[in-house]
Amino acid sequence: MVNNLKTVSSRLIRKEFATEVARFYSKPVFWAGTYFVASCGGVTVEELKKYVEQQATPRL
């Protein structure tokens, strides 16, 4: 399931942001071969969204 998400998201990102991605990724591999899964029990979807939005993001 995670592999499918990574495959689909990689294709969509490369299609929509081809120029930007090409500046940083010369190889056809976009995601690392590993993944991490954790439970988020006890919080609301809104709290999760707020947490994700507050994370640092790389500048392109």
C-alpha positions in Angstrom: 0.0 0.0 0.0 2.8 2.5 0.9 4.7 1.5 -2.2 1.6 2.3 -4.3 1.2 5.7 -2.6 4.8 6.5 -3.3 4.6 5.4 -6.9 1.5 7.4 -7.7 2.6 10.5 -5.8 6.0 10.5 -7.5 4.4 10.3 -11.0 2.0 13.2 -10.2 4.7 15.4 -8.6 7.1 14.8 -11.5 4.3 15.5 -14.0 3.1 18.7 -12.3 6.5 20.1 -11.2 8.8 18.6 -13.9 11.1 21.7 -14.1 11.5 22.1 -10.3 12.0 18.4 -9.7 14.6 18.1 -12.5 16.7 20.7 -10.7 17.2 18.5 -7.7 16.6 14.9 -8.8 18.6 13.7 -11.8 17.9 10.0 -11.1 14.5 8.3 -11.8 14.1 7.5 -8.0 12.1 10.1 -6.1 11.3 8.4 -2.8 13.6 6.3 -0.6 13.0 2.6 -0.6 12.0 2.6 3.0 9.0 4.0 4.8 7.7 4.7 8.3 4.2 4.1 9.6 2.8 5.3 13.0 -0.6 5.5 14.6 -2.1 8.9 15.3 -4.8 7.8 17.8 -6.3 10.3 20.1 -6.1 13.4 17.9 -8.5 14.9 15.4 -7.9 15.3 11.7 -7.8 19.0 12.2 -5.0 18.6 14.8 -3.0 16.4 12.4 -3.4 19.0 9.6 -2.2 21.7 11.8 0.8 19.7 12.8 1.7 18.9 9.2 1.3 22.5 8.2 3.7 23.6 10.9 6.5 21.3 9.8 9.5 22.9 8.2 9.6 22.6 4.4 12.6 22.7 2.1 12.8 25.8 -0.1 12.9 25.0 -3.9 
